[in-house]
């Protein structure tokens, strides 16, 4: 019998069997801040239940298995019939069922629905981000469908159902339905007006036949899809069901699944339409206008998803350093590591606080809040999603070599971290969208300035940043070349104003010093050492 060479010590225990929601103080506080007292207790109870589920060993194992066993495409059955089906690991269906039952597609019809869902989305992303794609698409399809009240009356109850009913059947026979989206074509990319998919009107009013190739189709096993195609009157939005009312399958040819860097549990496909039946949504030639509500909602989900990834990365890093010893003490107590962890925690909290503020604006629904969303959503999408990747990589480094090993879970977060910056319009698209809002919708800038003005006088560094921003906004000549710089400042000032108003003083102080006052460096871990960094780290520490 071989002898034991050593006893394993100085390894952090797994971060498991904990409340993912309750352990996130910034998220808990945001929910309490933005929800009316009448619904707060019920919402917090729901989120606590989801948080405990998300931190359970079983559900975390489902996430790992769904990632390790990516979907498989079956174009034909054994007899040669075209079936175009995607096979998922059972854990995928378990996760998707939990997500639907947790209300991640049911925000539009209940009080405080968007804040409740946003918090749940941040929590659920930390289990396995891939299944959040169909949940996001289904949620976001509602505003587009509402441009056609008759269509919305039929489909909205299916989309907002809290029942996951898998399998390809007519949607009218199912207890719940999921939506996907197919806008992008290989020759156009983000320039959807370059789409060439053609829509030919059929005899029945509002129905068409589609012919074309979509380069990216999200969640191809969904019950229906929103699609952009060129009708006689111009680019138009269409609803394409997978299964027609008579039970026959619509022509929906899945040519291949994308082999992606991350997000591997989720299927993204190339599809072809060849005589595919479709129902028009909105007016001909108004496709972008019709689908813009869906795009805005999915962009906010990109912010929420990145906030969730960032939070999980920080939780893992702080947890590891709280248990790991080096050079005579706990890593978490070493001044330089404490600076790194505090800086990561600060970035994560700023992302969460901004994301939940935008969700609250959806719940409010007033003119002022809609104007704020017009500029704040693409701004947040640009900045938060871009901060995700460097944060996650730095958090993985906090685990040392352990963080580079698949078993730690950190490589999965690293691979996922760039995704939300690419989906729903990459960084340049977001920056240009902000410029468009500044030029065409003065009410959007007014709403933004009114929001940041609520913190006026509370911190001199924030006041100085606002003044500098106003100077940049006063000169929009040649602005496209510096659009990224401008949008970055818009995001930082908005985050700073929110943290000054709502976060503990040590958090707001650190953000204004490191992000607005010029006292931070280009990498994480360069906050002024005179700040109360220990409190920031302790605030971010997950507890069972």
N, C-alpha and C positions, 0 to 999 in steps of 0.2 A: 504494500500500500504506500502510495507516494506521500511524503511528508508535506505538511503545510508550511509554505515558505513565509507567509505573513498573514495577518488579519487585516481585512479591508476596513479602513477607517478614513475619516476626513472626506467622505463623499456626501453630498447633499441628498436628502431623501426626495422622492418624487413629489412634485407639486400636484397633489391629487386629494380627492375627498374634501373639497372646500367649496365655498359659495363664491363663484366667479363674480357675481353681481355685488354681493355684500362686501367683498374684499376690495372693491374698487371705490374708494371714497369720493373721488371726483365724479364718478358716474352716479353714485347714490345721491350726492348733493345736488347734481344737476336735475335729476328726476324730481326730487323734493322741491326744487326751486321753480320748475316750470309746470307742475301739475296743480290743478285746483284741489283744495282739501277734500272735496267730495269724492274724488276718484283716487287720491294719492294712496290711501291705505290699501285699496284693492290692487292697484298697480304694483305697489311695493311687494305685496304678498305674491303676486304672479311672478315678478322678476326674481324674488328670492327663490321661489320654486325652480325657475329656469336656471338660476345661478347654481343651485345645488345639483341639478341634473347635469349641467355643463361641466361641473368639476368632478363628477363621479367617475370612478375607474371604468365602469362599463361604457359610458358614452364617449369618454376619451379614447377608449379602444376602438369603438365604432369609427371615430374620426381617423385614427391611424390606419385601420383596415380599408376604409374607403379610399384613402390616399394611396395605399400600397397596391390596390387592385383596381386600376383605372377602367373606365368603360370600354366595351368592345362592340364594334359595329358588325351587324349581320345584314348584308344587303339582300341575300336570298335565303330561302329555306332549303331543306334537303332535296326538294323536288325541282328546284330551279325557279320557283316563284319569287318575284321581287317583294320583299317585306320591309326593308329599310327600318330596322329596329336596332336600338342600342341596349346592350345588356349591362346592367350595373350590379356591383356587389351588394348582397343583402344589407350591409351596413349603410350604404347610401340611402336605401329606401327607409331604413329606420331613422336616420338623421332627418331626411326630408319630411317624414311624418311628424317627427317631434317639432320641427320648425313651423310647419303649417298649424299644428295644434296649439303652438305657443302664440299664435296671432301675428306671425310675420308677414302675412298677406292680408291682414284684416284691419288696417289702420284707418281707413277712410270713413268708417261709419260709427266710431265710438268716441266718447269724450276723451280728450288727451291722447287720441290714438297714435299720433305720429311720434310724440315723445316716448310713449310706452313701447312702441315698436322699435324706435331708434335705439333705446337702451337694450332691448332684447337682441337687436341685430349686432350691437357691439359685443354682447355676451356670447351669442351663438357663433359668431365668426371665430371665436377663440377655440372652439371645438374642431371645426374643419370648415375652412372658408369656401370650399368648392360648392357645397349645397346651398350657399347663400345666393348663387346666381339665379336659379329658377325662382327662388323666393323673392328676389329683388325684381325680376322681370314681371312676375305676376302682380306684385304690389304696384309697380309703376305703370302698368297697362291701364289702370282705372281712369286716370285723367284723360288719356287719349280716347278711350271708349266713350267717355261722357260728352264728347263733341257730337255724338249721335245718341240722343236719349233712348231711342227704341232699342238700339244695339246694347247700350249700357244696362237697360232694364233686364235683358236676357242674360248677359254675361257677368255683370258685376256680382250678383249673389254667388255665382260659381267661383269667382276669383277670391272673394273674401270669406269663403267657407273655411272652417277650421278642421276640415276633414281631408286627408290626403287619400285620394282614390286613384291608384295607379292603374295602368293598362290602357290600351288604345281602344276606346269605345266612343260612340257619339256623346258629346259633352252633355247633352240633355239627359242622358241616362246615368250621369255620375253625380256623386255627392259633393264633389269639388273639382276644380280644374286649375291647371297651371298654364302660364303663358310664356312664350319665348319671343325673340325679336330677330329680324333679319333685315338689316339696312345696308351693310357694307358690301361693296363689290371690289374686285381686285383692281380694276382700272381707276377707281375713284377714292377708295379709302374713306377718310373723313369728309371728302367732298361728295356728299350724297347726291347733289344735283347732277353729278356726272353718271349716275346710275343708268344702266341700259335695259334692265328688266322691263319687259313690255306688258301692258295690261290692255286686253282687247275686250270691249263691252259685249256682254251676252244679252239675250233677249229679255231676261228678267231684270227689272230696274235695280241698279245698284250692284249687280253681279258682273264679274269679269273672269277672263281666263288669262293666267300669267305665264310668261315664258322668259326664262333668264337663269342666271347663275349668281348665287350669293356666296361671297368669300368667307364670311363669318355668320353663322347662325347660332345663337345662344340657346342652350337647353333644347336640343332637337327632339326629345321625347315628350315635349309639352303637348297640351291638347290643342293649342292654337297659337298663332304668331301674328305679330304686327310686322308688316312688310311695306317697304317703299318701292313703287314701280311707276313707270312712265305711262300714264293714260293719255287719251287724245287731248285732254285739257292740261297736261303737264304732270309733274311729279305728285303722286297721290299716295295716301296711306290705305292699306288694305288689311283685312282680317283673313287669315288663311287657317282653316281648321285642319287638323291631321286626319280626322274621320268625319265624313259627311253625315247628314241627318239620317240617311237611309242605311247607314252602317258600312258603306263602302269606304275604302281608304282613299283620301285625296292623293293626287300625284305629288309626292314629296320625296325626291330622290336624294338620299344622303350619300354623297360621293366619297367622303372620307372624314375621319375625325382628325382634328388638329393635335399634333404631338407638342404639347406646351411645356414651357419651362417649369411652371408651377400649376396650381389649380387643377391638379391631375385627376381628382375624383369627379370632376365635372366635364361633361361632353360639350365641346364646341366643334361645329361641323361646317363643311362646305355642302351646300344643297343646290339642286337644280329644280326649277319649275318647268314643266312641259305640259301645257294644257291644264294647269292647276287652277281649281275653282277658288275664287276669292270674293269677299264682300267689301265694298268700299266703306271706309270710315272717314267721315267728313266730306268736304267738297273736292272735286277734281282740281288739281293744280295747287292744292293747299296741304300737301303731304307733310312738309316740314312744320308748318304751323300746327297741324293736327297732332303730330307726334312729339312736339317740343315739351309737352307736359310730362311725357314718359321719360324723355331724356333728362329733364331737370331732376326728376325723382331718382333715377338711377345714378345720376352724378352725386346726389346727396348720399346714396348708399355706398358709393365709392369712398366718400369721406368717412362714413361710419365704419365701413369694412377696414379701412386703413387704421382708424382709431382703435378698432378691436385688435388688429395684429400688433400694433404698437404697445397696447396695454399688456397683451400676453407676453410679448418679448421682455418688457420691463419687469413684469411679475416674475418671470423665470430668472432673469438676471439678479434681481434683488433677493429672491429666495435662495439662489445658489450662494451668493456672497454672504448671506446671513448665516449659512452653515459651514462654509468652507474656511479653513484656517490656512494662513501662510505668513511666514516671517514673524511668528510669535503672536498672532492674534487673528480675529475674524477679518475676512476681507472687507466686510461692510464697514468696519471701523477704521480702515486705512484711509488717510486723507485724500489720496489721489483717486482711489476707487470710489470713495464717497462722492467726489466731485463728478465722476463719470455717471454714477447711478442717479445722482440728483439732477443732472442735466437731461438724462434720458427721461426721468420721471416728469420733469418740467415740460418737455416736448409732448409727452403722452397726455398730460393733463390739459394742456392748451388745445390739443386736437379734440379731445372729448368734450371740453367745454364749448368750443365753437360748434361742433357737430350737433350737440343737443340744443343749442340756441337756435340753429336753423330748423330743426325739427319742430321746435315750439312755434316758430313763425308759420309753419304749415298749419299747425293746429289753430292759430289765431285767425288766419285767413283774411285779415283786413287789408285795405289798400296799401297802408304803410308797410306792413310786413311782406306783402307780395313784392313791393318795390325793393325792399331790402334783399329778398331772396334772389332777385334778378341779377344783382351784382355780387352778392355774398356766396352764392352756390358755386359759380365757376371760379371765384377767388379761392374758396376753401378747397375745391376739387384740385386746383392747380397746386396749392401749397402743401396741404396735409398729405396728399398722396405722394408727393415728391419727398417729403421728410420721412416717410415710412421706411424706405429701403436703407438709408444710412443708419437710422435708429436701430433697425432690426439687426443689421450686421454688427454694429457696436455692441448691442446686447448679447449677441452670440459670442463675441470676443470676451465678454465678462466671464463666460464659462471656460475660457481657455480652450484646450484641445477637446474637452468634453462637448463644447458647443459646435464643433465641426463634425461630430459623429451623429449619424441618423437617429440613433436611439434617443438622443436628447430632445428631439422634436424641433430644435432650432433650425436645422437646414430646411425643413418644410416651411417654416416662417420666412426664411431668407428667400426661398424660391417664389413664395407668394407675394412678397413685399413690393415688387415693381408693378404688379398687375393693375391695381386700381388707377395708377397714373396713366396707363395705356388705354384701358377700357373707357368707353363713352367720351372719347375725344382726348387725345394726348395733351401735353402741357401747352404747346403752341395754340392748339384749338381753344383751350380754356382762356389763355391770355388774350387772344383775339376776340373772344366772346365778351370779355370784360370791357375791352375797348369799344366794342359795338354798343354795349349798354351805356357807357360814358357818353358816347356821341349822340345816340338816338333817344335815350331815356333819361333825361335830367332828373326825374323823380327818383331814380335808383341811387344816384350819387347823393341826393338830398337825404334819402332814407339811411344810407350808410353813415353819412356825417352826423346825422341826428343820433344814431346808435352809438358811435364812438364818443360823441359829445357828452353822453351821460356820465362819463368818467372824467370830465374836464376838471382840472385842478387837483385831482387826487394824487398824481405823481408827475413830477417835473420832466422825467424822461419820456413819459407817454405824451405829455403836452408838446414837448419838442419834436417828437416823431410825427405828431399830427400836423404841426406847423410845416415840417419838411415835406410831408405828403401833399399838403395844399400847394406848396411851391411847385412840386412836380406836376400836379394836376392843372396848374395854371398855364402850362406850356405843353400842348398836345401836338405841336409840329414835330414830324418825324418820330412820333411816339411808338410806331410799330417795332422799330429796332430795339427799343428799351422797354417793351411791354412786360417782359418777365420781371424786370426790376420793379416796375410800378406795381404789378400784381402782388409780388412778394411783400412790398411795403403795405399794401392794402390789407393783406392777410395778417401780418404781424401787428399792425395797429389795432385791427379788430380783435385779435386774440388778447392783446395787452389790455384793451379796454374792458373786456369781459372778465379777465382775471383780476384786474384792479377792483372791479365792482363786486365780484362774487367769491374769489378764492381767498384762502388764508393769507395774511400779510406777508409771510415768508415766501409764499409761492409768487405772489404778484411782484414782490421786491426782486426776486431772482429773475423773473421773466423780463422785467423792465431793464434790469442791469445787463443781462446777458443778450437780450434780443433787440432792445431799443436804445440802450444807453452807450453802446460801443464797448462794453466791458467783457464781452464774450469773444471767443475765438472761432475759427472755422471748423473745428472738430468738437465733438462732445467731450466734456470733462474740462472745459476751460472757463467755468464760472468763477467770479471773484471768490477767493477763499474766505473772505470776511462774511459771506452770507451764511444764513442758518441752513446749511446743506443737510445736516443730520435730520432735521425735521422733514425736509422734502423726501428723503429716502425712507424714513419711517412711515410717512403718509402713503407711500407707494407700495409698502411691503404687504404682500398677500398673507392673510392668516386663515387657518382652517375654520 
